[in-house]
């Protein structure tokens, strides 16, 4: 039973801090349609559609009127800027976590992976846009290349003031966006800094949209490319405003209060809380939990228990993976409010994904989605009729290891447990795991990334084919 003290004991906190290495869940959930195909569709769309429209409506005029490489440079500046605006807008839409898109892409984890890929792509496009503008101009100033002589400029009007402003705003927005991409990719930068800098992106997007639309040539507004670009920019403005107002995910947020805390010797902290208005969840789903620490905001945690309206409680099992999570044991107290957003995720054990048999593979804290499913199965009056094998690896054996009730829970759920302590027994042999796979069965993985990649590769080469499911909370 969890401790009923208002805080974990000093000894328990010490054990939580000294736990073994992190074992985050993996990021992709493979389904009947290969995930790389699903994930590439929006990227191909964002690159292909504007390029096709540009080639159909803008390129013929460019070919007819371009007199030198400087004219082509201007055309490429406009094209790269247009593409960058499309990609930035798409990233803004995904950041809003729309439920329909989450469902289509197979979970919030994959939605965020796509958001990250689009953000990197937008950064590269902005860099290309900037280099096309900056490099030839400075090479000409240095005398390395020759710039055509300009004709007389028309008199400046009031609209030129707005154009100058758009140029300045766009330049600084580009610098900030490039910095955001670098900070997002450098994992050594603490998450709290990444989070605060990331909050600037809605402003960067709005500035970029202002820059792009103000500097779009008149002939673009007379073509589908201009209309489409304006529409795409408008799609991103709504989520940007929601983000600035702190309203993203507001409809899925629930206030909960901590009822008990339990620290384990292997560095796992269990938080038992009671939410208000919780809609229920499926085993394997997760929440974004905000414990009220402003610098950190919400973090994703898998729900380690099945939902039972009669009890109305949720269990978060938290491994100390970084400075923040290692300190939670001493920072949380019974009665404290927690803001939960969700449930999210598609790592759910639905019958249409399970097949005729299931093989669960977990490492360390990756056991949490399987705990929720075990609890669900143990409470069912009827078995699924599918054989289920659970392979669970941890580094070392502890007297108060998490989860202490795993053998009993597996027995009650009708699941056969294979447990291994890698420090003394070594890792599981993938061949031993897949020996239990048959045609039509499924393999579910949550654990260290290297193990997951090796298992995925092995599953891909099995004959007959076996379904593979996996997920990750690495949202950077």
QUINOR-V614025 format. One record per pair of residues at least 4 apart in sequence whose C-alpha atoms are under 6 Angstrom apart, sorted by sequence separation. I is the first residue (numbers start at 0). J is the second residue. D is the distance in Angstrom with one decimal. If there is no record, write none. Layout:
# QUINOR-V614025
I/J/D + I/J/D
This chain:
# QUINOR-V614025
34/38/6.0 + 35/39/6.0 + 41/45/6.0 + 43/47/5.5 + 44/48/5.6 + 47/51/6.0 + 49/53/5.9 + 50/54/6.0 + 53/57/5.0 + 54/58/4.8 + 61/65/5.4 + 75/79/5.9 + 102/106/5.9 + 129/133/5.9 + 130/134/5.3 + 139/143/5.8 + 165/169/5.9 + 193/197/5.9 + 200/204/6.0 + 203/207/6.0 + 208/212/6.0 + 209/213/5.9 + 223/227/5.9 + 224/228/6.0 + 242/246/6.0 + 263/267/5.3 + 307/311/6.0 + 321/325/6.0 + 327/331/5.8 + 361/365/5.2 + 369/373/6.0 + 404/408/6.0 + 409/413/6.0 + 420/424/5.5 + 421/425/4.1 + 430/434/6.0 + 451/455/6.0 + 29/34/5.5 + 65/70/5.3 + 101/106/5.1 + 138/143/5.3 + 139/144/4.8 + 220/225/4.6 + 241/246/5.0 + 242/247/5.7 + 319/324/4.6 + 361/366/5.2 + 409/414/4.9 + 421/426/5.1 + 101/107/5.5 + 138/144/6.0 + 139/145/5.6 + 219/225/4.8 + 241/247/5.7 + 262/268/4.6 + 319/325/4.2 + 261/268/5.8 + 289/296/5.5 + 261/269/5.0 + 289/297/4.1 + 101/110/6.0 + 260/269/5.7 + 288/297/4.9 + 260/270/5.0 + 287/297/5.4 + 288/298/5.3 + 304/314/5.7 + 287/298/5.1 + 303/314/5.4 + 259/271/5.2 + 287/299/4.4 + 302/314/5.8 + 303/315/5.8 + 258/271/5.6 + 286/299/5.6 + 302/315/5.3 + 257/271/5.8 + 258/272/5.2 + 286/300/5.6 + 257/272/4.1 + 285/300/5.5 + 256/272/5.3 + 285/301/4.0 + 255/272/6.0 + 256/273/5.4 + 285/302/5.2 + 255/273/5.1 + 255/274/3.7 + 254/274/5.6 + 93/114/5.9 + 254/275/6.0 + 282/305/5.5 + 90/114/5.3 + 441/465/5.7 + 443/467/6.0 + 395/420/5.1 + 438/463/5.5 + 440/465/5.8 + 441/466/4.5 + 442/467/4.8 + 443/468/4.7 + 444/469/4.9 + 388/414/5.9 + 392/418/5.9 + 394/420/5.1 + 441/467/5.8 + 443/469/6.0 + 90/117/5.9 + 279/306/5.9 + 387/414/5.2 + 388/415/5.0 + 389/416/4.9 + 390/417/4.7 + 391/418/4.9 + 392/419/4.8 + 393/420/5.1 + 394/421/4.8 + 395/422/5.7 + 389/417/5.9 + 390/418/6.0 + 392/420/5.8 + 394/422/5.2 + 356/385/4.8 + 358/387/5.8 + 360/389/6.0 + 362/391/5.8 + 355/385/5.6 + 356/386/5.0 + 357/387/4.7 + 358/388/4.8 + 359/389/4.6 + 360/390/4.8 + 361/391/4.9 + 362/392/4.8 + 363/393/5.1 + 172/203/5.2 + 362/393/5.9 + 87/121/5.8 + 377/411/5.1 + 86/121/5.3 + 377/412/4.1 + 376/412/5.0 + 83/121/5.1 + 169/207/5.5 + 201/239/4.6 + 273/312/4.5 + 373/412/5.7 + 272/312/5.6 + 83/124/5.3 + 169/210/5.0 + 272/313/5.4 + 83/125/5.9 + 271/313/5.8 + 271/314/4.6 + 270/314/5.6 + 79/124/6.0 + 165/210/4.5 + 270/315/5.1 + 269/315/5.7 + 269/316/4.6 + 290/337/4.9 + 80/128/5.8 + 268/316/5.8 + 289/337/5.8 + 79/128/5.3 + 268/317/5.1 + 289/338/5.0 + 267/317/5.5 + 288/338/5.8 + 267/318/4.6 + 288/339/4.7 + 76/128/5.5 + 287/339/5.7 + 287/340/5.0 + 286/340/5.5 + 122/177/5.6 + 286/341/4.9 + 286/342/5.2 + 285/342/5.7 + 285/343/5.4 + 284/343/5.6 + 284/344/4.9 + 283/346/5.3 + 283/347/5.0 + 303/367/4.9 + 282/347/5.9 + 303/368/5.9 + 305/371/4.7 + 303/370/5.7 + 304/371/4.1 + 303/371/4.9 + 305/375/5.5 + 259/333/5.8 + 258/333/5.4 + 257/333/5.0 + 257/334/5.1 + 256/334/5.4 + 257/335/5.5 + 256/335/5.5 + 256/336/4.5 + 365/445/4.7 + 255/336/5.7 + 256/337/5.8 + 365/446/4.8 + 26/108/5.9 + 255/337/5.1 + 254/337/5.8 + 357/440/5.8 + 359/442/6.0 + 361/444/5.9 + 254/338/4.7 + 355/439/5.7 + 356/440/4.6 + 357/441/5.0 + 358/442/4.7 + 359/443/4.8 + 360/444/4.8 + 361/445/5.0 + 362/446/4.3 + 253/338/5.8 + 283/368/4.2 + 354/439/5.3 + 355/440/5.1 + 357/442/5.9 + 361/446/5.2 + 253/339/5.1 + 354/440/4.8 + 252/339/5.5 + 354/441/5.9 + 252/340/4.2 + 353/441/5.7 + 251/340/5.3 + 282/371/5.0 + 251/341/5.4 + 282/372/5.1 + 191/294/5.6 + 191/295/5.1 + 264/399/5.3 + 265/400/5.5 + 263/399/5.8 + 264/400/5.7 + 263/400/5.9 + 92/235/5.6 + 95/238/5.7 + 88/232/5.8 + 91/235/5.5 + 92/238/5.9 + 88/235/4.5 + 95/247/5.5 + 52/224/5.9 + 107/344/5.5 + 106/344/4.3 + 106/345/4.7 + 105/345/5.6 + 18/265/4.6 + 18/266/3.9 + 14/264/4.9 + 16/266/5.8 + 11/262/5.5 + 15/266/3.3 + 14/266/5.6 + 15/267/5.8 + 3/259/5.5 + 2/260/5.8 + 2/261/5.2 + 1/261/4.8 + 21/320/5.4 + 16/325/5.4 + 12/328/5.7 + 6/332/5.1 + 5/332/5.1 + 5/333/4.9 + 22/363/5.5 + 24/365/5.7 + 24/445/4.6 + 24/446/4.9 + 23/446/5.6 + 25/448/6.0 + 22/446/5.2 + 23/447/5.9 + 22/447/4.7 + 29/467/5.6 + 29/468/5.0 + 28/468/4.9 + 28/469/4.5 + 27/469/5.5 + 28/470/5.3 + 27/470/4.8 + 25/469/5.9 + 26/470/4.1 + 25/470/4.2 + 26/471/3.2 + 24/470/5.5 + 25/471/3.3 + 24/471/4.1
